[in-house]
Amino acid sequence: MKNINKLYPHFLAIIGFVIVSLIYFYPVLQGKKIYQSDIAQYTGMAKEQNDFRKQTGEEPYWTNNAFGGMPTYQLGANYPHNYIKQLDSVIRFLPRPADYLFLYFLGFYILMRALKVDPLKAFFGALAFGLSTYLVIILGVGHNAKAHAIAYMPMVVAGVILVFQRKYLVGGLLTLLASALEINANHFQMTYYLLLLLLVLGIYFIVDIVKKKEYRHLGISVGVLGIAALLAVGMNATSILATAEYTPTSIRGKSELTFNADGSQNTTNSAMEYDYITEYSYGITESFNLIVPRLFGGGGRENVGNKSHLYEFITEQGASPVEAEEFAANAMTYWGDQPIVEAPAYIGAIVFFLAVLALFIDKRKIKYAFLAGAILSLLLSWGKNFPGLTTFFIDYVPLYDKFRAVSSIQVIIELCMPVLAFMGLQSFFKLTKEEQFKGLWMSAATALGIIVCLFLFKGAFNFTGGRDAQFLEMYGEMGPAFVDALKIQRSDMYTSDLWRSGILILIAAAALWFSMKNKISHITAVVIIGVFMVGDLFFIDRNYVNKEDFVSAREVDRPFEATPGDTFILQDTTHYRVYEVQGRLAGRTSYFHQSVGGYSAVRPRRMDQLFIYNVETKLADVIGKVNQETMSLGSSIPTLDVLNVKYILLQSKDGEYVPFTNPYANGAAWFASNVKAVSTADEEIKALNTIDPKKDVIINKLEFPDAITKTAYAVDSTATITLDSYKPNDLKYTSNNKNEGLAVFSEVYYKNGWNAYIDGKLTPHFEADYTIRALKVPAGKHTIEFKFEPQVVKTGSIIALISTLLMLLLLAGGIYFERKKKLVNNDTKETV
């Protein structure tokens, strides 16, 4: 009974997390769903995969609706023996996105308890972490995998801490499960950032243990964590191995091309270009957004209200109240260093104040590890604004160059600062009055001193935004006055939010002061601080993610409606591809057609390069070749022809999607007569602009030496090759040719999984024309079949099953020995 009573506060906390999650996202209780732009794009990309799964109950592991063809490993593929995914589904029992918010809270609460923070403070700490503005805004835009991975970060950290606290069984099990769940979230960038924090914490623990000469404890801890890590990786082996296999062929892998699309030399040594990696870099001064939300104008579209200077300016220009209000609700007030920002990465003024308090009063040295993690992530988030450290990490730290949007590493700050804050709050009430007073005035002076300095340095800023030049051009004669009004609005927001943060810090400091003076109780002070802290974050978050983001379930499940252009194309039941010129990097076309475009941060590199180098650089030529009378291309474009792009969608000035046919498209497969051998990727992609796509085929002789046994093939006029059966992972053709032929297929070449069979016999195939498939076919009539049979899925699934069984075995063994140990201890006590 005593043990059950101890659990009550935790049950209440979990119920509280459920309630807060559902209150924040209450439209889910009305059957509505949040419209997330990224998820809409994903829905388009994954349409073929999801339809195939629904119709057959099978996983295709390949889709032809995106980028001409790519594996579905990053599109939510389901793998055999992925039991950790089933566990995750149980934990995330609430409707989306309330499930992720609940997971934020739960994970951080566990971390707080591991750090011996009492349940009430841990409850408020969890709310403060989960309602951090960045964590909420990513739910609004649909970065679900990122949110998923962030949510499990605190659990992993908690498990590691428990192991080093000598709680080997509980800590090891928590580390194993949390790490497995973290990896299962499938956002390796966030997991990578977590590993950087764990490295910092690991160094702290190892140094501390070595100083104490507790080598046995160190050995056990490292052993437990090592086993937990190995099993967590093993339980996710399929996903990890598949990602590792695919990544080199994506835009995250290093390009083979030595020149850029504009003809200049490609000098980058990293997987991605420096400018691409650091495009989203946090401004150094902009980082004060962490404690003052709208210091740099807030988000990209800020609701400044109908009492703002901008609203008054718009009405003075003759706009109606309705027009002015709509304009003020979408004001482009952001003036920071990043191209686009949905919301500031605000962690809370009170959280910051309490974190500073911890640095002054908390006697646990682990605070320095969390501080170091926060500082490292802050410096790295500056990206191109702090080039020395950024360049070092890109060039020398393994895998760092695989990730872009470096500003997102600030998630580590958003984890570390609330940890420090509630370590500080927990410690405050254990101090003597003298220690409390000293810590309180020093932390208040520091936090408020920063606010005062920002007030004093206001004159150093000109409040000019990156898009102001566009506004000058857009608004003509009114442009200068509009930009001036925008600057005044930004200045007003800067000042008002400084006051806001300063007042919140004073309220928190006052609550602690009155508690110190015994005017209010310890619990009352915590509740006051917690309510103002959570309320602050809650209302800031509501500016960016609120009920207006929810729509009917149908709109989310079917985010795209077919246009007349789509309907026209869909009347064609043959096999072909579609190229949407203005929306190649979007998922809309993939929802309806087999598209050469799509929406993915890990899109296939070679397909991407074909369009960047061979099509988009000549976009004017493509559009210029359109015959408006026949609604078709006037001449051949080899890259589009070999990819079997039969339809081109052009968006008109009024937004309509107008389809044009490409009568030169090669079809699903054909016999080539001439082989043009090249030695480099440069030669191959350039040659594609000069060939006769129906007769010539380009093959890299260094990569596929066995493919070039002769350079000319006899193709008689009666030779045919037809696609008879189509599944995304299984294509069947019939060929008929009097002579041995070189068949070329307009399907994307991917060596890891696609197998070619002629009359049931496995036959080697190879890459041609930079990105598609070719196969030597004997004379006569034959059945040709391409099957996607990824060995990586088979191997990974076996490893996942074995790892899961080992985890259960170790768990059972650990529980048995733990109980046996308790029985021995009890017998010893009775004997004594």
C-alpha positions in Angstrom: 0.0 0.0 0.0 2.9 2.3 0.9 4.4 1.7 -2.6 1.1 2.4 -4.3 0.8 5.7 -2.4 4.2 6.7 -3.7 2.9 6.3 -7.3 -0.1 8.7 -6.9 1.8 11.9 -7.7 3.1 10.3 -10.9 -0.4 9.1 -11.9 -1.7 12.6 -11.3 1.1 14.1 -13.4 0.4 11.8 -16.3 -3.3 12.7 -16.1 -2.3 16.3 -16.0 -0.2 15.9 -19.1 -3.1 14.3 -20.9 -5.4 17.1 -19.9 -3.0 19.9 -20.9 -2.3 18.2 -24.3 -5.9 17.9 -25.1 -6.7 21.4 -23.9 -4.0 22.9 -26.1 -5.1 20.9 -29.1 -8.8 20.7 -28.2 -10.1 20.6 -31.8 -9.0 17.0 -32.0 -11.9 16.2 -29.6 -14.2 17.6 -32.2 -13.0 15.1 -34.8 -10.8 17.7 -36.6 -7.2 17.3 -37.6 -4.3 19.8 -37.8 -3.3 20.8 -41.2 0.4 20.4 -41.4 2.0 21.6 -44.6 4.9 19.1 -44.5 2.5 16.2 -43.8 0.4 17.2 -46.8 3.5 17.0 -48.9 4.4 13.6 -47.4 0.9 12.4 -48.1 1.5 13.2 -51.8 4.8 11.5 -51.8 3.6 8.3 -50.0 0.3 8.0 -51.9 1.4 5.0 -54.1 3.0 3.2 -51.2 0.0 3.7 -48.9 -2.5 2.6 -51.6 -0.5 -0.5 -52.4 -0.2 -1.4 -48.7 -4.0 -1.0 -48.3 -4.8 -3.0 -51.4 -2.4 -5.9 -50.9 -1.3 -5.8 -47.3 2.3 -5.8 -48.5 5.1 -3.3 -48.2 6.5 -2.2 -51.6 9.6 -0.5 -50.2 9.7 1.4 -53.5 7.6 4.1 -55.1 7.6 5.4 -58.6 5.4 8.4 -57.9 8.3 10.5 -56.5 11.5 11.6 -58.2 11.0 9.0 -60.9 11.4 6.3 -58.3 13.0 5.9 -54.9 13.0 3.6 -51.9 10.3 4.3 -49.3 12.7 3.9 -46.4 12.2 7.6 -45.5 8.5 7.5 -46.3 7.1 5.5 -43.4 7.9 2.0 -44.6 6.9 -0.8 -42.2 9.5 -3.5 -41.5 9.1 -7.0 -40.1 9.8 -7.6 -36.4 9.8 -3.8 -35.7 8.3 -4.3 -32.2 9.6 -1.1 -30.9 7.3 0.7 -33.3 4.4 -1.1 -31.8 5.5 0.0 -28.3 5.7 3.6 -29.5 2.1 3.4 -30.8 1.0 2.3 -27.4 2.7 5.3 -25.7 1.3 7.7 -28.2 -2.3 6.8 -27.6 -3.7 10.4 -27.9 -4.9 11.8 -31.3 -2.2 13.7 -33.2 -0.7 16.1 -32.5 -1.7 15.9 -28.8 0.3 12.6 -28.7 3.6 14.3 -29.4 2.9 17.1 -26.9 2.1 14.4 -24.3 5.3 12.6 -25.2 7.3 15.8 -24.6 5.8 16.1 -21.2 6.2 12.5 -20.2 9.9 12.2 -21.3 11.0 15.4 -19.5 9.1 14.3 -16.3 11.1 11.1 -16.3 14.3 13.1 -16.7 13.3 15.4 -13.8 12.7 12.4 -11.6 16.1 10.9 -12.5 17.6 14.2 -11.3 15.7 13.9 -8.0 13.4 16.8 -8.7 10.1 16.4 -6.7 6.9 15.6 -8.6 5.3 19.1 -8.5 8.4 20.8 -9.8 9.0 18.0 -12.3 5.4 18.5 -13.5 5.9 22.2 -14.2 9.3 21.5 -15.7 7.8 19.0 -18.1 5.2 21.6 -19.2 7.8 24.3 -19.6 9.9 22.0 -21.9 6.9 20.7 -23.9 5.5 24.2 -24.5 8.8 25.7 -25.6 7.8 27.6 -28.7 10.0 25.7 -31.2 8.7 22.4 -30.0 5.1 23.5 -30.6 5.7 25.2 -34.0 7.2 22.1 -35.5 4.0 20.3 -34.7 2.1 23.1 -36.5 4.1 22.7 -39.7 4.3 19.0 -39.7 7.9 18.1 -38.7 6.5 15.1 -36.9 9.6 12.9 -37.1 11.6 15.7 -35.6 9.1 16.2 -32.8 9.0 12.5 -32.3 12.8 12.2 -31.9 13.0 15.3 -29.6 10.3 13.9 -27.3 12.4 10.8 -26.5 15.6 12.8 -25.9 14.9 13.4 -22.2 14.2 9.7 -21.6 17.5 8.7 -23.1 19.4 11.3 -21.0 17.5 10.1 -17.9 18.5 6.5 -18.5 22.2 7.4 -18.8 22.0 9.4 -15.6 20.4 6.5 -13.7 23.1 4.1 -14.8 25.8 6.4 -13.5 23.8 6.7 -10.3 24.4 2.9 -9.9 20.8 2.1 -10.8 22.1 -0.3 -13.5 19.0 -2.4 -14.1 16.4 0.5 -14.3 18.8 2.8 -16.0 20.0 0.3 -18.5 16.4 -0.8 -19.4 15.3 2.8 -19.7 18.3 3.7 -21.9 17.7 0.7 -24.1 14.0 1.3 -24.6 14.3 5.1 -24.9 17.2 4.8 -27.3 15.3 2.3 -29.4 12.3 4.6 -29.5 14.5 7.5 -30.3 16.0 5.8 -33.3 12.6 4.5 -34.3 11.4 8.1 -34.7 13.6 8.2 -37.8 15.0 11.7 -37.6 18.7 10.9 -37.5 19.6 14.6 -37.3 17.9 15.0 -34.0 19.4 11.7 -32.8 22.9 13.0 -33.9 22.4 16.2 -31.8 21.4 14.1 -28.9 24.6 12.1 -29.2 26.6 15.3 -29.0 24.9 16.1 -25.7 25.4 12.6 -24.4 29.1 12.9 -25.4 29.4 16.0 -23.2 27.5 14.3 -20.3 29.7 11.2 -20.8 32.9 13.2 -20.5 31.6 14.7 -17.3 30.7 11.4 -15.7 33.9 9.6 -16.7 36.1 12.4 -15.4 34.2 12.5 -12.1 34.4 8.7 -11.7 38.1 8.5 -12.6 38.8 11.3 -10.0 37.1 9.2 -7.4 38.9 6.1 -8.6 35.7 4.1 -8.9 36.9 2.0 -11.8 34.5 -0.9 -11.1 31.5 1.4 -11.3 32.9 2.9 -14.5 33.3 -0.5 -16.1 29.8 -1.6 -15.1 28.3 1.6 -16.3 30.0 1.6 -19.7 29.2 -2.1 -20.1 25.5 -1.6 -19.3 25.2 1.5 -21.6 27.2 -0.3 -24.4 24.8 -3.3 -24.3 21.8 -1.0 -24.2 23.1 1.0 -27.2 23.9 -2.2 -29.2 20.4 -3.7 -28.6 18.7 -0.3 -29.3 20.5 -0.1 -32.6 19.8 -3.8 -33.3 16.1 -3.4 -32.7 16.1 -0.7 -35.4 18.6 -2.5 -37.6 16.4 -2.4 -40.7 15.8 1.3 -40.6 19.5 2.1 -39.8 20.9 -0.2 -42.5 18.4 0.9 -45.1 19.1 4.6 -44.4 22.9 4.0 -44.5 22.5 2.1 -47.8 20.4 4.8 -49.4 22.0 8.0 -48.1 25.0 8.0 -50.4 22.7 8.0 -53.4 20.7 10.9 -52.1 21.5 14.7 -52.0 23.0 13.9 -48.6 25.8 12.0 -50.3 28.8 13.4 -52.1 28.3 14.4 -55.7 30.4 12.7 -58.4 30.1 15.9 -60.6 33.1 18.2 -60.6 31.2 21.2 -61.9 28.1 23.2 -60.9 25.0 23.8 -63.0 26.3 27.3 -64.0 29.6 25.7 -65.3 31.7 26.8 -62.3 34.0 24.2 -60.6 32.5 22.2 -57.7 35.0 22.8 -54.9 33.0 21.4 -51.9 34.5 18.6 -50.0 31.5 17.8 -47.9 28.4 15.8 -48.7 26.4 19.0 -49.1 27.6 22.5 -50.0 28.5 24.8 -47.1 25.8 27.4 -48.1 23.1 24.7 -48.2 24.1 23.3 -44.8 24.2 26.7 -43.2 21.3 28.4 -45.0 19.3 28.4 -41.8 21.8 29.9 -39.3 20.6 31.6 -36.2 21.8 35.2 -35.9 24.1 35.8 -32.9 22.0 38.7 -31.5 18.9 37.0 -32.6 19.6 34.3 -30.1 18.1 36.6 -27.4 14.8 35.4 -28.9 15.3 32.5 -26.4 14.3 34.9 -23.6 12.5 37.7 -25.4 10.1 36.2 -28.0 9.5 38.9 -30.5 12.8 40.8 -30.1 13.4 40.2 -33.9 9.9 40.5 -35.0 8.5 37.1 -34.1 7.6 34.8 -36.9 7.5 35.3 -40.7 3.8 36.3 -40.5 3.0 37.9 -37.2 -0.4 39.0 -35.9 0.3 42.5 -34.6 -3.3 43.3 -33.9 -5.6 46.2 -34.7 -4.0 48.6 -32.2 -0.6 48.4 -33.8 1.3 51.1 -35.7 1.1 49.0 -38.8 -2.6 48.7 -38.6 -3.0 52.4 -38.3 -0.6 53.0 -41.2 -2.6 50.7 -43.5 -5.9 52.3 -42.6 -4.4 55.8 -43.2 -3.6 54.6 -46.8 -7.3 54.0 -47.4 -7.7 50.3 -46.5 -11.0 49.3 -44.9 -10.9 48.0 -41.3 -11.4 44.4 -42.5 -8.5 44.7 -45.0 -6.3 46.4 -42.4 -7.0 43.7 -39.9 -6.2 41.0 -42.3 -3.0 42.7 -43.2 -2.0 43.2 -39.6 -2.8 39.5 -38.9 -0.1 38.5 -41.4 2.5 41.2 -40.9 6.0 40.3 -42.1 7.8 41.8 -39.1 10.7 39.2 -38.8 14.0 40.9 -39.4 16.5 38.2 -38.2 19.2 36.4 -40.2 17.2 33.3 -41.4 15.3 33.1 -44.7 12.0 31.9 -43.2 11.0 31.6 -39.6 7.5 30.3 -38.4 8.1 31.5 -34.8 10.9 32.5 -32.5 12.6 29.7 -30.5 11.4 31.1 -27.2 12.2 29.0 -24.1 10.6 31.3 -21.6 11.9 34.3 -19.6 11.3 32.6 -16.3 13.0 29.4 -17.4 16.1 31.4 -18.3 16.0 33.2 -14.9 15.8 29.9 -13.0 18.5 28.4 -15.2 20.8 31.3 -14.2 19.7 30.7 -10.6 20.9 27.1 -10.8 24.3 28.1 -12.0 24.7 30.2 -8.8 23.2 27.9 -6.2 23.0 24.3 -7.3 25.9 22.3 -5.8 25.7 19.4 -8.3 28.5 19.6 -10.8 26.4 18.0 -13.5 25.0 21.5 -14.1 28.2 22.3 -15.9 27.7 19.5 -18.3 24.2 20.7 -19.2 25.6 24.3 -19.5 28.4 23.1 -21.8 25.8 21.2 -23.9 23.7 24.4 -24.1 26.7 26.6 -25.1 27.9 24.1 -27.7 24.5 24.0 -29.3 24.2 27.7 -29.3 27.5 28.2 -31.0 26.8 25.6 -33.6 23.3 27.0 -34.2 24.9 30.3 -35.4 26.3 28.4 -38.5 27.7 30.7 -41.1 27.6 33.5 -38.5 30.2 31.7 -36.5 32.2 30.1 -39.4 35.3 28.9 -37.5 33.5 26.3 -35.4 31.0 25.5 -38.1 33.6 24.8 -40.7 35.6 22.7 -38.3 32.6 20.5 -37.5 31.7 20.2 -41.2 35.2 19.2 -42.2 36.3 17.1 -39.3 33.4 15.8 -37.2 32.0 12.6 -38.6 28.5 12.9 -40.2 28.0 16.5 -39.3 28.0 17.5 -43.0 25.1 15.2 -43.6 22.6 17.6 -42.0 21.4 21.0 -42.9 19.4 23.8 -41.1 22.0 24.0 -38.4 19.8 26.4 -36.4 17.8 23.4 -35.3 20.5 22.2 -33.0 19.1 24.7 -30.6 16.8 21.9 -29.5 19.6 20.9 -27.1 19.4 24.4 -25.5 15.6 23.9 -25.2 16.3 20.7 -23.4 19.2 21.8 -21.2 17.8 25.1 -20.0 14.6 23.7 -18.4 16.8 21.0 -16.8 19.0 23.7 -15.2 15.9 25.8 -14.3 14.3 23.0 -12.3 17.5 21.8 -10.8 17.9 25.4 -9.5 14.3 25.6 -8.3 14.7 22.3 -6.5 17.9 23.4 -4.8 16.7 26.8 -3.8 14.4 25.5 -1.1 17.2 23.4 0.5 19.5 26.4 1.1 19.9 28.6 4.1 18.3 32.0 4.0 21.7 33.6 3.4 22.4 31.3 0.5 18.9 31.9 -0.9 19.3 35.7 -0.7 22.7 35.6 -2.4 21.7 33.3 -5.2 18.4 35.2 -5.8 19.9 38.7 -6.1 22.7 37.4 -8.3 20.5 35.6 -10.7 17.9 38.3 -10.8 20.6 40.9 -11.4 22.1 38.8 -14.3 18.8 38.1 -16.0 17.4 41.6 -15.6 20.8 43.0 -16.5 20.5 41.4 -19.9 17.1 42.9 -20.4 18.3 46.3 -19.4 21.3 46.0 -21.8 19.0 45.1 -24.6 17.0 48.3 -23.8 20.1 50.4 -23.8 21.4 49.0 -27.1 18.1 49.4 -29.0 19.6 52.3 -30.8 22.2 50.1 -32.4 19.6 48.3 -34.5 18.0 49.7 -37.6 15.2 47.1 -37.7 15.8 46.4 -41.4 14.5 43.0 -42.6 15.9 40.8 -45.4 12.7 41.3 -47.5 12.5 45.1 -47.1 14.0 45.7 -50.5 11.3 43.6 -52.1 8.7 45.7 -50.3 10.2 48.9 -51.7 9.8 47.5 -55.2 6.4 45.8 -54.5 4.6 48.9 -53.1 6.1 51.5 -55.5 5.7 55.1 -54.3 4.2 53.9 -51.0 7.2 51.5 -50.5 9.5 53.8 -48.4 6.6 54.8 -46.1 5.5 51.2 -45.7 9.0 50.0 -44.8 9.3 52.9 -42.3 6.0 51.8 -40.8 7.3 48.2 -40.6 10.5 49.4 -38.9 8.5 51.3 -36.3 6.3 48.2 -35.7 9.4 46.1 -35.2 10.8 48.6 -32.8 7.5 48.6 -30.8 7.6 44.8 -30.6 11.2 44.9 -29.5 10.4 47.2 -26.6 7.1 45.7 -25.5 8.5 42.2 -25.3 11.5 43.4 -23.4 9.1 44.8 -20.8 7.1 41.6 -20.9 10.1 39.4 -20.2 11.4 41.7 -17.5 8.1 41.7 -15.7 7.9 37.9 -15.8 11.4 37.6 -14.3 10.4 40.0 -11.5 7.3 38.0 -10.7 9.3 34.8 -10.4 12.0 36.5 -8.3 9.3 38.0 -6.1 7.7 34.6 -5.5 11.0 33.2 -4.4 11.6 36.3 -2.2 8.3 36.1 -0.4 8.9 32.4 0.1 12.3 33.1 1.5 10.7 35.7 3.9 8.1 33.1 4.9 5.3 35.3 3.5 4.1 32.4 1.3 4.8 28.7 1.4 7.3 26.8 -0.6 4.5 25.1 -2.6 2.7 28.4 -3.2 5.8 29.9 -4.6 6.4 26.9 -7.0 2.7 27.1 -8.1 2.9 30.8 -8.8 6.2 30.4 -10.8 4.8 27.4 -12.6 1.5 29.1 -13.6 3.2 32.2 -14.9 5.9 30.2 -16.7 3.4 27.9 -18.4 0.9 30.6 -19.1 3.6 32.7 -20.7 4.6 29.9 -23.0 1.1 28.8 -23.7 -0.1 32.2 -24.9 3.0 32.8 -27.0 2.5 29.4 -28.6 -1.1 30.2 -29.4 0.0 33.0 -31.6 1.5 30.4 -34.0 -0.4 27.1 -33.5 -4.0 27.4 -32.6 -7.6 26.3 -33.5 -7.3 28.0 -36.9 -4.8 25.3 -38.0 -7.4 22.6 -37.6 -9.6 21.5 -40.5 -11.9 18.6 -41.3 -10.4 15.2 -41.3 -11.2 14.9 -45.0 -9.1 17.9 -45.9 -6.1 16.3 -44.1 -6.6 12.8 -45.5 -7.1 14.2 -49.0 -4.9 17.4 -49.1 -5.0 17.8 -52.9 -7.9 18.1 -55.3 -7.4 17.1 -58.9 -7.3 20.0 -61.3 -8.8 19.9 -64.8 -5.2 19.4 -66.0 -4.7 16.4 -63.7 -8.1 14.9 -64.8 -7.0 15.3 -68.5 -3.7 13.4 -67.8 -5.4 10.7 -65.8 -7.5 9.7 -68.8 -4.3 8.3 -70.2 -4.0 4.7 -68.7 -0.5 4.0 -70.2 2.8 4.1 -68.3 4.3 7.6 -68.2 5.7 10.4 -66.0 4.7 13.9 -65.3 6.9 17.0 -64.9 5.3 19.9 -63.0 7.6 22.8 -64.0 6.9 25.3 -61.2 6.4 22.6 -58.5 9.0 20.0 -59.1 10.0 20.0 -55.4 6.5 19.6 -54.1 4.4 16.5 -53.4 1.2 17.6 -55.1 2.0 16.0 -58.5 3.1 12.7 -56.8 -0.4 12.4 -55.3 -1.9 11.9 -58.7 0.8 10.9 -61.1 4.2 9.2 -61.4 6.2 12.4 -61.0 9.8 13.2 -61.6 9.6 15.6 -58.7 8.5 15.4 -55.1 9.1 16.7 -51.6 12.0 15.2 -49.6 15.1 16.4 -47.8 16.8 13.1 -49.0 15.7 13.1 -52.6 17.7 11.0 -55.1 20.8 13.0 -56.0 21.2 11.9 -59.7 17.5 12.6 -60.6 17.8 16.0 -58.8 21.0 16.8 -60.8 19.4 15.8 -64.1 16.8 18.6 -63.7 19.1 21.1 -62.1 21.8 20.7 -64.8 19.9 19.6 -67.9 16.4 20.9 -67.6 16.0 23.8 -65.2 19.1 25.7 -66.6 17.3 25.5 -69.9 13.8 26.1 -68.5 13.2 29.0 -70.9 13.9 26.6 -73.8 11.5 24.0 -72.4 8.7 26.6 -72.1 9.7 28.1 -75.5 9.3 24.7 -77.2 5.7 24.4 -76.1 3.3 24.7 -79.0 0.2 26.5 -77.7 -2.0 25.3 -80.7 -1.2 21.6 -80.3 -0.6 21.8 -76.6 2.6 19.8 -77.0 6.4 20.2 -77.1 7.7 21.4 -80.4 11.0 19.4 -80.2 12.8 16.8 -78.2 14.3 17.3 -74.8 16.5 14.2 -74.3 16.4 14.2 -70.5 12.6 14.2 -70.4 12.4 11.7 -73.3 14.4 9.0 -71.6 12.6 9.4 -68.4 9.3 8.9 -70.3 8.0 12.3 -69.3 4.8 12.3 -71.5 3.1 15.3 -69.8 4.4 18.7 -68.6 2.3 20.7 -66.2 2.7 24.5 -66.5 1.0 26.8 -64.1 -0.7 29.7 -65.8 -0.8 33.3 -64.5 -4.2 32.6 -63.0 -2.9 29.6 -61.1 -4.4 26.9 -63.4 -2.3 23.8 -64.2 -2.2 23.5 -67.9 -1.0 20.1 -69.3 1.2 19.8 -72.4 2.1 16.5 -74.1 5.6 15.4 -75.0 5.2 13.4 -78.2 8.9 12.5 -78.1 8.8 10.5 -74.8 10.4 7.1 -75.3 7.9 5.1 -73.5 8.4 2.4 -70.8 11.2 0.6 -72.6 13.0 0.5 -76.0 15.9 -1.1 -77.8 19.0 1.1 -78.3 21.3 0.8 -81.3 24.3 2.8 -80.3 26.4 2.8 -77.1 28.2 5.9 -76.2 30.9 5.0 -73.6 32.0 7.7 -71.1 34.5 7.6 -68.3 33.1 10.1 -65.8 29.8 11.4 -64.4 30.6 14.8 -65.9 30.8 13.3 -69.4 27.6 11.3 -68.8 25.4 14.1 -67.7 26.7 16.4 -70.5 26.3 13.8 -73.2 22.6 13.4 -72.4 22.0 16.8 -74.0 23.5 15.7 -77.3 22.3 12.2 -78.0 19.4 10.8 -80.0 17.4 9.5 -77.1 15.7 6.8 -79.1 18.9 5.3 -80.6 21.7 6.2 -78.3 22.4 5.1 -74.8 25.2 6.4 -72.5 27.1 4.0 -70.2 29.9 4.7 -67.8 32.6 2.2 -68.9 34.5 2.5 -65.6 31.5 1.7 -63.4 30.1 -0.9 -65.7 32.9 -2.4 -67.8 31.0 -5.7 -68.4 28.1 -3.7 -70.0 30.1 -2.6 -73.0 30.9 -5.7 -75.0 30.0 -3.8 -78.2 29.1 -0.3 -79.2 26.4 -1.1 -81.9 23.3 -3.3 -81.8 21.1 -4.3 -84.7 17.5 -3.3 -84.1 15.1 -4.5 -86.7 11.9 -2.6 -87.4 9.7 -5.3 -85.9 11.5 -5.4 -82.5 9.2 -4.7 -79.6 9.4 -4.5 -75.8 6.2 -3.8 -73.8 5.3 -3.3 -70.2 2.7 -5.9 -69.4 2.3 -5.7 -65.6 3.0 -3.0 -63.2 3.4 -2.9 -59.4 5.7 -0.4 -57.7 8.1 -3.2 -56.8 7.5 -5.6 -59.7 7.5 -4.7 -63.4 7.0 -7.4 -66.1 7.8 -6.8 -69.8 7.7 -8.9 -73.0 10.5 -8.5 -75.5 10.7 -9.7 -79.1 13.8 -9.1 -81.1 15.5 -11.0 -83.9 18.9 -10.1 -82.6 20.6 -9.7 -79.3 19.4 -6.3 -78.0 20.3 -3.6 -75.5 17.0 -2.8 -73.8 16.7 0.5 -72.0 14.0 1.1 -69.3 12.7 4.4 -68.2 12.9 3.3 -64.5 15.4 4.6 -62.0 18.5 2.5 -61.5 19.1 1.6 -57.8 21.6 -1.2 -57.4 20.6 -2.1 -53.8 17.5 -4.2 -54.2 16.4 -4.2 -57.8 17.0 -7.5 -59.6 16.4 -8.3 -63.2 15.1 -11.7 -64.5 14.9 -12.9 -68.0 12.6 -15.9 -68.3 13.0 -16.3 -64.5 16.8 -16.3 -64.6 18.6 -13.6 -62.6 20.5 -11.4 -65.1 22.8 -8.5 -64.4 21.5 -5.0 -65.3 23.3 -1.7 -65.2 22.8 2.1 -65.1 22.4 4.1 -68.3 21.8 7.7 -69.3 22.9 8.8 -65.8 19.9 7.5 -63.9 17.9 4.8 -65.7 18.3 1.0 -66.3 19.6 -1.0 -69.2 19.8 -4.8 -69.8 21.2 -7.0 -72.5 18.4 -9.2 -73.9 19.0 -12.3 -76.0 17.4 -12.7 -79.4 13.9 -14.0 -79.5 10.8 -13.6 -77.3 11.4 -13.3 -73.6 9.7 -12.3 -70.4 11.7 -9.7 -68.5 10.9 -8.9 -64.8 12.3 -6.3 -62.5 11.7 -7.1 -58.8 12.6 -5.0 -55.8 14.0 -7.4 -53.3 16.0 -5.4 -50.8 18.4 -7.7 -48.9 18.9 -4.9 -46.4 15.3 -5.4 -45.2 15.8 -9.2 -44.8 19.1 -8.8 -42.9 17.9 -5.9 -40.8 14.7 -7.8 -39.8 16.6 -10.8 -38.6 18.9 -8.6 -36.5 15.9 -6.7 -35.1 14.2 -10.0 -34.0 17.4 -11.3 -32.4 18.0 -8.0 -30.6 14.4 -8.0 -29.3 14.7 -11.6 -28.0 18.1 -10.7 -26.3 16.5 -7.6 -24.7 13.7 -9.8 -23.2 16.2 -12.3 -22.0 18.3 -9.7 -20.3 15.2 -8.1 -18.8 14.0 -11.4 -17.4 17.5 -12.2 -16.1 17.9 -8.8 -14.5 14.5 -9.0 -12.7 15.4 -12.5 -11.5 18.7 -11.6 -10.0 17.3 -8.4 -8.6 14.6 -10.3 -6.8 17.0 -12.9 -5.7 19.3 -10.2 -4.2 16.3 -8.7 -2.3 15.4 -12.2 -0.9 19.0 -12.8 0.3 19.1 -9.4 1.9 15.7 -10.1 3.7 16.9 -13.5 4.9 20.1 -11.8 6.3 18.1 -9.3 8.2 15.8 -12.0 9.7 18.9 -14.0 10.8 20.4 -11.0 12.4 
